[in-house]
Amino acid sequence: MNKLAVYHISDIPYAYAKNVNTLTIRIRTAKNDLNNCYIYYKDRFGDESFIKKEMYLISEGELYSYYEADLSVAKNRYKYIFELIDKNNVSYILDERGFRKSTYEYIDANSFHFPYISADDVYNENKILQEAIVYQIFPDRFFKGFNKSNPKTISEWGDENITFKSIFGGNLQGIIDKLDYIESLGVNLIYLTPVFKSTSNHKYNTCDYYKIDEIFGDKETAKSLIDKCHKKGIRVIFDAVFNHSGDDFFAFQDIIKNGEKSKYKDWYLIDSFPINQEALNYYTFANNISKMPKLNILNEEVRNYLINVGKYWINEIGIDGWRLDVSDEVSHSFWKDFRKEIKSINKDAIIIGEIFHNGFAFLKGDEFDGIMNYTFKNACVDFFAKRIINAKEFLSILSESRMLYMNSISNQMWNLLGSHDTKRFINECNLNFLSMKLAIVFQFSYIGVPYIYYGDEIGLTGEDDPFNRKCMIWDDSKQNKDLLDLYKSLIKLRKEYKSLVYGAFTPIYYEDNLLIFKRDLCDESILICLNRNEQKIYTKLNFNINGFDLINNSSFNVSKLENINFNPMEYKIIKLK
């Protein structure tokens, strides 16, 4: 047995309270290294014998296997040890000190301990989020409704000569006007990029956190949008930029005016006075973006101001949560305070962080409910679009990412294929819609929350910013109806079959271009087959398939070890009987 690969700590995600009466334990080993994995557990103060329970394989990557078990004892005080049996049937005991041969004399004090499950240690998973289908809207480019404050300088709708400063006039009334379309898709959560007063088209340089930008409308229009969405069963979350403000934000303007005498001088990270926006003697977002000065989140006045902003829009117009920009550059202590305050006024409020990398440090249950899952997006680009990794490598990337989190958090990750910060997925696919369809089927059948960037559903194209932010196409004759129908079908299936939301994810077969996996929940099993190859593939499985093809609406029955034919770039979603 490869002892170096074995890892466990009594902390998230290897030990955590699933609920007030259940402890989830996870352990990592080398891949395919064990015949069996057991856990022995009992009350940490009890005199009774240990209870033996088998741990089950829940995930495998290229290097590691992961086993898991749920434990319960009467008073929620746990001690436990592991027994690992290798391929030679040699048994090893693992306790807090390390490995012991199974023949050694057990010393109780060396057990792993999870001292007590307190009610406030339990992460309250967000079922609303787990069952969501997200639709992201970039307001300036979605639809232009009536607005008495339309800007004077505005580009013609659909003009593809886009610049970073182009304004097309899309607004909140435009979203209201198209709510029937959004409802027809089947999505139930709208994420709006920033709508607060700002000088840019993207609004990520906030001037006033308490005012809707006039180009988009006003507070009354925003409330009307929220109310109409809620009547259709659609939730809405806003985008907040708390890492930095715009340089025209009142506090920064006061510092420009009054220098070191400004009462807001500690609201930002300033090297020297007076402010010099050419020499940049202050911290900014990214590299030297003078119009986005970085806020000093450790300042108590700044913290209170921003937390109050978060609460204001929930109380004032009833938004359903926040997506938080550049969240990994804001302190953990602030997000913990932010979460407590937001959840105190709406326990179901959704809190999502923008993080382009592993977000483990922010996803222990006391900060965010999930993040924008760029690990998922990048893996899909590499497997489905660029084809630079095979199915085994693809699954390994996703497995290792998933094992960083509690299971409930994995169910809440926003699984995007693209956003306003990346080129369109169809462009990553070199406009190969068959490749994109395979990725969409996987997106809607994998663990986590499917996420649609406006326009993807009708085949809107776009390279990097600003071309990934084109105007939505409303001319039916120019929309990809085949793609749109696929999105609608997959959304309907995900709502109908809860195994696609909550079911265990089990890879069945994978080679270079063919990926077959199952989602299982109670008596419901869905088999998903994806052939990335541009040629027909034949394979055999070591079990009978007796099911119904949910895509082609036909029976699908194959005997054990009988050839299964997969057409080029084909996908199948089969409900097993």
Secondary structure as UniProt FT lines:
FT   HELIX           3..5
FT   TURN            12..14
FT   STRAND          15..19
FT   TURN            20..21
FT   STRAND          22..30
FT   TURN            31..32
FT   STRAND          34..43
FT   TURN            44..45
FT   STRAND          51..54
FT   STRAND          56..60
FT   STRAND          64..71
FT   TURN            74..75
FT   STRAND          78..86
FT   TURN            87..88
FT   STRAND          91..95
FT   TURN            96..97
FT   STRAND          98..101
FT   TURN            102..103
FT   HELIX           108..110
FT   STRAND          112..114
FT   HELIX           119..121
FT   HELIX           127..130
FT   STRAND          134..137
FT   HELIX           139..141
FT   TURN            148..149
FT   TURN            157..158
FT   TURN            164..165
FT   HELIX           172..177
FT   HELIX           179..185
FT   STRAND          189..192
FT   STRAND          196..198
FT   STRAND          206..212
FT   TURN            214..216
FT   HELIX           219..231
FT   TURN            232..233
FT   STRAND          235..240
FT   TURN            247..248
FT   HELIX           250..258
FT   HELIX           259..261
FT   TURN            263..264
FT   HELIX           265..267
FT   TURN            277..280
FT   TURN            286..288
FT   TURN            290..291
FT   STRAND          293..295
FT   TURN            297..298
FT   HELIX           300..317
FT   STRAND          321..324
FT   TURN            325..326
FT   HELIX           327..329
FT   HELIX           332..345
FT   TURN            347..348
FT   STRAND          350..353
FT   HELIX           360..362
FT   STRAND          370..372
FT   HELIX           374..380
FT   HELIX           381..385
FT   HELIX           391..402
FT   TURN            403..404
FT   HELIX           407..410
FT   TURN            411..412
FT   STRAND          414..416
FT   TURN            420..421
FT   HELIX           425..428
FT   TURN            429..431
FT   HELIX           433..445
FT   STRAND          449..453
FT   TURN            454..455
FT   HELIX           456..458
FT   TURN            465..466
FT   HELIX           467..469
FT   HELIX           476..478
FT   HELIX           481..496
FT   HELIX           499..502
FT   STRAND          504..510
FT   STRAND          514..521
FT   TURN            522..523
FT   STRAND          524..531
FT   STRAND          537..539
FT   STRAND          545..549
FT   TURN            550..553
FT   STRAND          554..558
FT   TURN            560..561
FT   STRAND          564..566
FT   TURN            568..569
FT   STRAND          571..576
//
